[in-house]
Amino acid sequence: FFFGQMRSIVYIALLLLVSVALRECCTLIAVGKDATVDGSVLLAHTDDAGGTASDVRMVRVPAQDHPEGAKRAVYAIDDGYPRVVTHERGPNYAPKEGEALSKPLGHIPQVKHTFGYFDQNYGLTNDQGVSIAETTGAAKTVGWPVSEPYGHCLFNIAELSKVALERCATARCAIQTMGDLAVKYGFYSPENGSPSNPDYGDNAEVLAISDTKGEVWVFHVMTGENNASAVWAAQRVPDDGLLAAPNTFVIRELDLHDHDNYMASPNVEGLALKMGWWSPKQGKFDFSKAYENDAPIPVVPLYDGRRMWRIYDLVAPSLKLNPDWGYMIRPGGPSYPFAVRPDKKVGPRDIMVILRDYYEGTKFDLTKGLAAGPFGSPVRYDGDRGLSGPNGDKGAWERPISIFRALYSHVMQTRLHMPKGMATVMWFGLDAPHGTVYVPFYNGQRAVPDCYLEGMQSKFNPKSAYWAFNFLNNWQQLMWGIIHPEVEVEQRRLEDEGFALQKELDATAATHDPEERLRHIEKRQRAFAEHVVEEWWAFCWRVVAKYNNGYITTGEKKGQVRIPGYPVWWLKKAGYDKYPHGEWIKPVPSPKSEGEVEAQSKALRVRRQASPVITLAYSALVVSGVASILVVARAASKRGEESRLAYAPLE
């Protein structure tokens, strides 16, 4: 697949947007140390890829030593369960009954020692305090894995992030390692489609990386020339800044002479110049302007930009940013900044609130309107693509930060003056943020509680933390506006306990024996994580008992069962007050009332008593009438089914 063909397809895709779909995955937040309440650096990530099969387990990959000349296998980490099956990454990834070993795409030279780290779809945090958050982006290049006959690339972002955590103790090392490997061996995205139908919507990646030195960086990577190699750039987040990247490139002008704040691949300008995407006559090199695959329709820029606006507006409302800009690279036009300075310093709990946001209190509030249903649910399932218009320029819901299809989310809190194994506290939550509890994990602990290692999406498992939070998230859809306030109370209670545990464990930092300290942290953290899941299941069953069949049941006595009913506005929208709609057939009214019949009967009795002749005549009349009825009935029986149906009573 030649370079010239790639260029033609890029231009066609940009003009027609045939292959650009809404970017379904992830929101990223990064916060510098001078913008936080305690001087820590913060990262946050929502993994919103629940629209496809995924491995919901959180795994600990142990630190390891490797012999001289060893090779490191590179796998095509992709959707589905299990994520990978191998003996090389500790017991959690070792094959279980019925599982075959994963086949590597290839190998690279292994280093002598690799650090231990927490792992999910992407690497999370390692025992050196390096942490990673991810979101997808859209670029003008595509590539495919070497397993395809037309593929030239070895690494996707999942494996790059894992290698970085295995080998690096700083953010700069992680960036350089990932960038060098991508350029040498090639970078691809699993969402790149095929050469005949390339996908330019989810084909690039954005990572945020933090470390114990207090540095936070944002890193962009995409496929390079001829559908091979890679192009990448990185920019440091200001110490007093907060950055949001919701499925977008955010790096603009690169100052490659400023090595304190910028890093990039050697070809970063050359490819854009060769493709005609940038010229020195245009001024400083703008990475996003050159490489972002902007969609010139409103749906995609708003899908990204509305979240960016919301995050910035929550932390810096004084800026009064416009929510309707969308995120597009407009030369000379309005655009959201690379980062903002928060009006007030933020902490982990503030970021958790942002991750749970669905625009409440704004004109985009997803708990309002007909689509929210009678109980004000912010959840919007995907719509029919056939309603999107010929160019995909119509038909979408507002894309909130907290979305129903999230698999997990986290807030990484890295403290600069704590021992290495205690430096980062990963507040980790499974399923959608609005119905999860963020549980603290310390970056140095070597084991994961069993309930976080259990879980498959197709098999309900009460031993699984994932299923506890997924179950509650689904049940609260029955009466969101009534149930969710109770969810928030439980979240707050358990997360308060989590912050209390953090304070308790932080106090052990002065313990002289690091091994003893680590064992204590692991024991207490495991007990707390299991406690949270047990408490959440207990809460689930209380909610099931209280809210079912449309009723709210609080006890077994009279008056302890009530039905909230639907709100009046929704009933009117649903046509409740217009029923019946004219389809009801009224019965034929009787010609005489009961009183009239009784009066006639009484008069008849009087006449019979007065004259036997009348009585005899009456009897003859009755006999004659019955005979007439029989004759009529016999004739009617010959008229067929239609006649009988015409006189059938209403059922």
C-alpha positions in Angstrom: 0.0 0.0 0.0 2.0 2.9 -1.3 2.5 6.3 0.2 0.8 8.1 -2.7 -2.3 5.9 -2.3 -2.4 6.6 1.4 -2.4 10.4 0.7 -5.3 10.1 -1.7 -7.4 8.1 0.7 -6.7 10.6 3.5 -7.9 13.5 1.3 -11.0 11.5 0.3 -11.8 10.7 3.9 -11.3 14.3 4.9 -13.7 15.5 2.3 -16.4 12.9 2.4 -15.9 11.5 6.0 -17.0 8.1 4.8 -14.7 6.4 7.3 -14.8 8.8 10.2 -17.1 7.5 13.0 -17.7 8.9 16.4 -14.7 8.2 18.6 -16.1 6.0 21.3 -13.3 5.7 23.8 -12.0 7.5 26.8 -11.5 10.8 28.5 -8.1 11.9 29.9 -7.2 14.5 32.6 -3.8 15.6 33.8 -3.0 18.0 36.6 0.3 19.6 37.6 1.7 19.7 41.1 1.1 23.4 41.7 -2.6 23.0 40.8 -3.4 20.4 43.5 -4.3 20.8 47.1 -1.4 18.6 48.4 1.3 19.1 45.8 0.8 15.7 44.2 0.4 15.2 40.5 -2.9 13.8 39.2 -3.9 11.7 36.2 -7.4 10.5 35.4 -8.8 8.1 32.7 -12.1 6.7 31.8 -11.9 3.6 29.7 -15.2 3.8 27.7 -14.7 0.8 25.3 -17.5 -1.2 26.7 -19.2 -1.4 23.3 -17.1 -4.4 22.5 -16.0 -7.5 24.4 -13.2 -6.7 26.9 -11.3 -8.3 29.7 -12.5 -6.5 32.9 -9.7 -7.9 35.2 -7.1 -5.7 36.8 -3.8 -7.7 36.9 -0.5 -7.2 38.7 2.5 -8.0 36.5 5.5 -8.8 38.8 9.0 -7.3 38.7 11.3 -9.7 37.0 15.0 -10.3 36.2 15.9 -11.5 32.7 19.0 -13.3 31.4 21.4 -11.8 28.9 20.1 -12.0 25.4 16.5 -12.6 26.4 13.7 -11.4 24.1 10.5 -9.7 25.0 7.4 -10.9 23.2 5.1 -8.3 21.7 1.4 -9.2 21.5 -1.6 -7.9 19.6 -3.4 -6.8 22.7 -6.9 -6.2 21.5 -10.6 -6.6 22.5 -11.9 -9.7 24.2 -11.2 -12.1 27.1 -8.5 -13.1 27.9 -6.4 -10.0 27.2 -3.3 -12.2 26.8 -2.2 -15.7 27.8 1.5 -16.1 28.5 3.9 -17.4 31.2 6.0 -14.3 30.8 3.9 -11.8 32.8 3.2 -13.5 36.1 0.6 -16.0 37.3 -2.4 -13.8 36.6 -1.8 -14.2 32.8 -0.7 -17.8 32.9 -3.0 -20.2 30.9 -6.0 -21.6 32.7 -8.0 -24.6 31.7 -9.1 -24.4 28.1 -6.8 -21.3 27.3 -4.2 -21.5 24.6 -1.0 -19.4 24.7 -1.2 -16.2 22.8 0.9 -16.0 19.7 3.3 -13.0 19.6 3.5 -10.6 16.7 7.2 -10.5 17.2 10.0 -9.9 19.7 12.3 -7.1 20.8 15.5 -7.3 23.0 14.6 -7.6 26.6 16.3 -5.5 29.4 18.0 -7.0 32.4 15.3 -6.0 34.9 11.6 -5.0 34.5 9.5 -3.2 37.1 6.2 -4.5 38.4 3.0 -2.8 37.4 -0.7 -2.8 37.5 -2.2 -3.7 34.1 -5.6 -3.4 32.4 -6.3 -2.6 28.7 -3.3 -0.3 29.1 -0.5 -0.2 31.6 -1.7 1.7 34.7 1.1 2.4 37.2 4.4 0.8 38.2 6.3 0.3 41.4 8.5 3.3 40.5 5.5 5.7 40.6 5.2 6.2 36.8 1.5 6.3 35.8 -0.3 6.5 32.5 -3.8 7.6 31.3 -5.1 7.1 27.8 -7.5 8.4 25.2 -7.8 7.7 21.4 -7.3 10.4 18.7 -7.8 10.8 15.0 -4.9 11.3 12.6 -4.3 11.4 8.8 -2.2 8.2 8.7 -3.0 4.6 9.3 -1.1 1.4 9.8 -1.6 -2.3 10.3 0.0 -5.1 12.4 2.7 -7.3 10.8 0.2 -10.2 11.2 -1.7 -8.8 8.2 -0.2 -9.4 4.7 -0.3 -5.6 4.2 0.9 -4.7 7.7 4.3 -3.3 8.7 3.8 -2.4 12.4 4.6 -4.3 15.6 3.3 -2.1 18.4 -0.1 -0.8 19.4 -0.6 1.6 22.3 -1.5 -1.2 24.8 1.9 -2.8 24.4 3.8 0.5 24.2 2.3 1.5 27.6 3.2 -1.8 29.2 6.8 -1.7 27.9 7.2 1.9 29.3 6.1 0.8 32.8 8.4 -2.2 32.6 11.4 -0.1 31.9 11.0 3.4 33.2 11.2 5.3 36.4 10.4 8.7 34.9 7.9 10.2 32.5 10.6 11.3 30.1 12.0 7.8 29.9 8.5 6.4 29.2 8.0 8.9 26.4 11.4 8.3 24.8 11.0 4.5 25.1 7.6 4.4 23.5 8.5 6.9 20.8 11.7 5.1 19.9 10.0 1.7 19.7 7.2 3.1 17.7 9.5 4.6 15.1 11.8 1.6 14.9 9.1 -1.2 14.8 6.0 0.7 13.6 2.8 1.8 15.4 -0.7 0.8 14.5 -4.2 1.1 16.0 -6.5 -1.9 16.1 -9.2 0.4 14.8 -7.5 1.2 11.5 -9.9 -0.8 9.3 -8.3 -2.1 6.1 -6.5 -0.7 3.1 -9.7 -0.8 1.1 -11.6 0.9 3.9 -9.2 2.7 6.3 -10.6 4.2 9.5 -9.3 7.7 10.3 -11.5 8.1 13.4 -9.7 6.1 16.1 -6.3 5.6 14.5 -4.0 7.6 16.8 -3.3 7.7 20.5 -2.9 10.3 23.3 -1.3 9.4 26.7 -0.6 11.4 29.8 2.4 10.2 31.9 3.3 11.3 35.4 6.2 10.5 37.7 7.5 11.0 41.3 9.6 14.0 40.1 6.4 15.9 39.7 6.4 16.0 35.9 3.3 15.4 33.8 3.5 15.1 30.1 1.0 14.5 27.2 2.2 12.2 24.4 0.8 11.8 20.9 1.7 9.0 18.5 0.5 8.0 15.0 1.6 5.8 12.1 4.3 7.2 9.9 5.2 7.2 6.3 4.1 4.4 4.0 1.8 2.9 6.7 4.9 2.1 8.8 7.1 3.5 11.5 5.6 6.4 13.6 5.4 10.1 14.2 5.2 11.3 17.8 5.4 14.4 20.0 5.2 15.3 23.7 4.6 18.4 25.7 4.9 19.0 29.4 1.8 20.1 31.3 2.4 23.3 33.2 2.9 22.7 36.9 0.0 25.0 37.7 -2.2 23.7 34.8 -5.0 21.1 34.3 -5.2 19.5 30.9 -8.2 17.7 29.3 -7.9 15.4 26.2 -11.2 13.8 25.3 -10.3 11.8 22.2 -8.3 14.7 20.7 -4.8 15.8 20.0 -4.1 18.8 22.1 -0.4 19.7 21.3 -0.2 22.7 19.1 3.0 24.6 18.3 6.2 22.7 19.0 9.3 24.5 20.2 11.9 21.8 19.6 14.6 24.0 21.1 12.8 24.0 24.5 13.9 20.5 25.7 12.4 21.1 29.2 8.9 21.2 27.8 8.9 19.5 24.4 10.0 16.2 22.9 9.4 14.7 19.4 10.4 12.2 16.8 13.1 13.3 14.3 10.5 13.1 11.4 7.8 15.1 13.1 8.1 18.0 10.7 9.4 16.1 7.7 6.3 13.9 7.1 3.9 16.9 7.3 6.1 18.9 4.9 6.2 16.0 2.4 2.5 15.5 2.5 1.7 19.2 2.1 0.1 19.4 5.6 2.5 22.1 6.7 5.0 24.6 5.3 7.6 26.7 7.0 5.9 29.7 5.4 3.0 29.1 7.7 5.1 29.8 10.8 5.9 27.5 13.7 5.1 23.9 13.3 1.6 23.1 14.7 1.3 19.4 15.4 -2.5 19.2 15.7 -3.1 21.4 12.7 -0.7 19.2 10.6 -1.9 15.8 11.8 -5.3 15.9 13.4 -8.0 14.4 11.3 -10.5 17.2 11.8 -14.1 16.3 10.9 -15.8 19.3 9.3 -19.2 18.4 10.6 -20.6 19.4 14.0 -21.2 16.0 15.5 -17.6 14.9 16.1 -16.1 18.2 17.3 -18.9 18.5 19.8 -18.5 14.9 20.9 -15.0 15.8 21.9 -15.2 19.5 22.6 -18.2 19.5 24.8 -16.4 17.3 27.3 -13.3 19.5 27.1 -15.4 22.6 27.8 -17.2 20.9 30.7 -13.9 19.9 32.4 -12.4 23.3 32.0 -15.6 25.0 33.1 -15.9 23.0 36.2 -12.4 23.9 37.4 -12.0 27.4 35.9 -15.5 28.9 35.5 -13.9 32.3 35.6 -12.7 31.8 32.0 -16.3 31.6 30.7 -15.4 29.4 27.8 -17.9 28.9 25.1 -19.5 25.4 25.2 -20.4 25.5 21.5 -17.0 25.8 19.9 -16.5 22.1 19.6 -12.9 21.0 19.3 -11.5 21.8 15.9 -8.3 23.2 14.7 -9.5 26.6 13.4 -6.6 28.8 12.1 -7.1 32.1 13.7 -10.4 31.0 15.2 -11.6 30.2 18.7 -10.2 27.1 20.4 -9.9 25.7 23.8 -6.4 26.1 25.5 -3.8 23.4 25.9 -4.4 23.6 29.7 -6.1 25.9 32.2 -5.2 27.2 35.6 -7.9 26.0 38.0 -9.7 28.8 40.0 -9.1 26.6 43.1 -6.6 23.9 43.6 -8.0 20.4 43.1 -7.6 17.0 44.8 -8.5 13.4 43.9 -12.1 13.8 45.0 -12.6 16.8 42.7 -11.4 14.7 39.8 -13.8 11.9 40.8 -16.7 14.3 40.7 -15.6 15.4 37.2 -15.4 11.8 36.0 -19.0 11.2 37.2 -20.4 14.3 35.4 -23.2 14.3 32.8 -23.7 18.1 32.5 -26.0 18.4 35.4 -27.0 22.0 36.0 -26.2 23.1 32.4 -28.4 23.5 29.3 -27.0 20.1 28.2 -28.1 18.3 31.4 -28.8 14.7 30.4 -31.2 14.2 33.3 -33.7 16.6 31.7 -36.0 16.2 28.8 -38.0 13.5 27.1 -34.9 11.3 26.4 -34.2 11.1 30.1 -37.4 9.3 30.7 -39.9 9.8 33.6 -37.1 9.3 36.2 -34.4 11.6 34.7 -31.8 9.1 33.7 -28.6 10.5 32.0 -27.9 7.2 30.2 -28.3 7.3 26.5 -27.8 4.1 24.6 -26.6 4.2 21.0 -29.0 5.2 18.3 -29.7 4.0 14.8 -26.9 5.0 12.5 -29.5 5.3 9.7 -30.7 8.5 11.4 -27.3 10.2 11.1 -27.9 11.8 7.7 -26.0 11.0 4.4 -22.7 12.5 5.7 -23.1 11.6 9.4 -23.8 15.2 10.2 -27.0 14.6 12.2 -28.1 12.2 14.8 -26.4 11.9 18.2 -26.7 12.4 21.9 -24.6 14.7 24.0 -21.5 12.7 25.0 -21.0 13.0 28.8 -17.9 12.3 30.7 -19.5 9.5 32.7 -20.9 7.1 30.1 -22.8 3.8 30.6 -20.3 1.8 28.6 -17.2 2.6 30.7 -15.3 -0.5 31.8 -13.2 1.2 34.4 -11.8 4.5 35.4 -9.0 5.7 37.7 -7.5 8.7 39.4 -3.7 8.5 39.9 -2.4 10.5 42.8 1.4 10.7 42.8 3.0 12.2 45.9 6.6 13.5 45.5 8.0 12.8 48.9 6.8 9.3 49.7 8.7 6.1 49.4 8.7 4.6 45.9 6.2 1.8 46.6 3.8 4.3 48.3 4.2 7.3 46.0 1.2 6.7 43.8 -2.2 5.9 45.1 -4.4 4.6 42.3 -8.1 5.3 43.0 -9.6 2.6 40.8 -13.3 2.0 40.0 -14.9 -0.6 37.8 -17.8 0.0 35.4 -19.4 3.5 34.8 -18.1 6.2 37.2 -21.6 7.3 38.2 -22.1 3.9 39.9 -18.7 2.8 41.1 -16.6 3.3 44.2 -13.0 4.4 43.9 -10.8 2.1 45.9 -7.2 3.0 46.8 -4.4 0.7 45.5 -0.7 1.5 46.3 1.7 1.3 43.4 4.2 -1.0 45.2 1.8 -3.7 46.3 2.4 -7.0 44.6 -1.0 -8.6 44.8 -4.5 -7.8 43.6 -7.6 -8.8 45.6 -9.3 -11.8 44.1 -12.5 -10.0 43.4 -10.7 -7.7 41.0 -9.2 -10.7 39.2 -12.6 -12.3 38.6 -15.1 -11.4 35.9 -16.2 -12.1 32.4 -18.8 -9.9 30.7 -20.8 -12.9 29.5 -21.0 -14.7 32.8 -22.6 -13.2 35.9 -20.3 -13.7 38.9 -21.1 -12.6 42.4 -17.5 -13.0 43.4 -16.5 -10.3 40.9 -16.1 -6.6 41.8 -17.0 -5.7 38.2 -20.3 -7.4 38.4 -21.2 -5.7 41.7 -20.8 -2.3 40.2 -22.3 -3.2 36.8 -25.3 -4.8 38.5 -26.1 -1.6 40.5 -25.5 0.6 37.5 -28.1 -1.3 35.5 -30.7 -1.5 38.4 -30.6 2.2 39.1 -31.9 2.8 35.6 -35.3 1.6 36.8 -35.9 4.9 38.8 -32.7 6.9 38.3 -33.9 10.2 40.0 -35.1 8.3 43.0 -32.4 5.6 43.4 -29.2 7.5 42.4 -29.2 9.9 45.4 -28.9 6.8 47.6 -26.0 5.6 45.4 -24.2 8.8 46.0 -24.6 8.5 49.7 -23.1 5.0 49.6 -20.3 6.1 47.3 -19.4 8.9 49.7 -19.5 6.7 52.8 -17.2 4.0 51.3 -14.8 6.5 49.7 -14.5 8.4 53.0 -13.4 5.1 54.5 -10.9 4.8 51.6 -9.4 8.2 52.3 -9.2 7.3 56.0 -7.3 4.1 55.0 -4.9 6.1 52.9 -4.2 8.4 55.9 -3.6 5.3 58.1 -1.3 3.6 55.6 0.6 6.8 54.8 1.5 7.0 58.4 3.6 3.9 58.0 6.0 5.6 55.5 8.6 6.0 58.3 8.7 2.3 58.9 12.4 1.2 58.7 11.7 -2.2 57.1 10.2 -1.6 53.6 9.3 -5.2 53.3 7.3 -5.2 56.5 5.6 -2.0 55.4 4.6 -3.4 52.1 3.2 -6.6 53.6 1.1 -4.4 56.0 -0.2 -2.2 53.1 -1.1 -5.3 51.0 -3.0 -6.9 53.9 -5.0 -3.8 54.8 -5.7 -2.8 51.2 -6.9 -6.3 50.3 -9.2 -6.4 53.3 -10.6 -3.0 52.4 -11.2 -3.8 48.7 -13.0 -7.0 49.7 -15.0 -5.0 52.3 -16.1 -2.5 49.6 -17.3 -5.2 47.3 -19.2 -7.0 50.1 -20.8 -3.7 51.2 -21.7 -2.9 47.6 -23.4 -6.3 47.0 -25.3 -5.8 50.3 -26.4 -2.3 49.0 -27.4 -3.9 45.7 -29.8 -6.4 47.4 -31.3 -3.6 49.6 -32.0 -1.6 46.4 -33.5 -4.7 44.7 -35.9 -5.2 47.6 -36.8 -1.6 47.9 -37.3 -0.8 44.2 -39.1 -3.3 42.0 -42.3 -3.7 40.1 -42.6 0.1 40.1 -43.0 0.2 43.8 -40.9 1.6 46.7 -41.1 -0.9 49.6 -39.6 0.1 52.9 -41.3 -2.4 55.3 -43.9 -5.1 55.8 -46.6 -2.9 57.3 -49.5 -1.0 55.8 -48.3 2.2 54.2 -44.8 0.9 53.7 -45.4 0.1 50.0 -46.0 3.0 47.7 -45.9 3.7 44.0 -44.1 6.9 43.0 -45.9 7.0 39.6 -44.8 9.0 36.6 -44.5 12.8 36.6 -47.3 14.8 35.1 -45.1 16.3 32.3 -44.0 12.9 31.2 -47.6 11.4 31.3 -48.7 14.3 29.0 -45.8 13.7 26.6 -46.7 10.0 26.5 -50.4 10.7 25.8 -51.7 9.4 29.1 -54.3 12.2 29.3 -55.5 11.5 25.8 -56.7 7.9 26.5 -59.0 6.4 25.3 -58.2 7.5 21.7 -61.6 6.7 20.1 -61.1 3.0 19.5 -63.5 1.9 22.2 -66.9 0.8 20.9 -69.8 1.9 23.2 -72.6 -0.7 23.9 -76.0 -0.1 22.2 -78.2 1.6 24.9 -81.3 -0.4 26.1 -84.6 1.1 24.8 -86.2 0.9 28.3 -84.8 1.6 31.7 -85.2 -0.9 34.6 -87.8 1.3 36.2 -89.9 1.3 33.0 -89.6 -2.5 32.8 -90.7 -2.9 36.4 -93.6 -0.6 35.9 -94.8 -2.5 32.9 -94.5 -5.8 34.8 -96.6 -4.5 37.7 -99.3 -3.3 35.3 -99.3 -6.6 33.6 -99.8 -8.5 36.9 -102.8 -6.2 37.7 -104.4 -7.0 34.4 -103.9 -10.8 34.8 -105.6 -10.7 38.2 -108.4 -8.7 36.8 -109.2 -11.0 33.8 -108.5 -14.7 33.1 -109.2 -13.9 29.5 -106.4 -11.4 29.4 -104.2 -13.9 31.1 -105.0 -16.5 28.5 -104.5 -14.0 25.7 -101.2 -13.0 27.2 -100.0 -16.7 27.4 -100.9 -17.1 23.7 -99.0 -14.0 22.9 -95.9 -15.3 24.7 -96.1 -18.7 23.0 -96.5 -16.9 19.6 -93.5 -14.7 20.4 -91.3 -17.6 21.3 -92.2 -19.4 18.1 -91.4 -16.3 16.2 -88.0 -16.0 17.9 -87.3 -19.6 17.0 -88.2 -19.0 13.3 -86.0 -15.9 13.3 -83.1 -17.7 14.9 -83.4 -20.5 12.4 -83.3 -18.1 9.6 -80.4 -16.2 11.1 -78.4 -19.4 11.4 -78.5 -19.7 7.6 -77.0 -16.3 7.0 -73.5 -17.4 7.9 -70.7 -16.5 10.2 -70.8 -12.8 9.3 -74.3 -12.3 10.5 -73.6 -14.1 13.8 -70.5 -12.0 14.4 -72.5 -8.9 13.8 -74.6 -9.7 16.8 -71.9 -11.2 19.0 -71.4 -9.5 22.4 -68.2 -7.4 22.9 -65.5 -9.3 24.6 
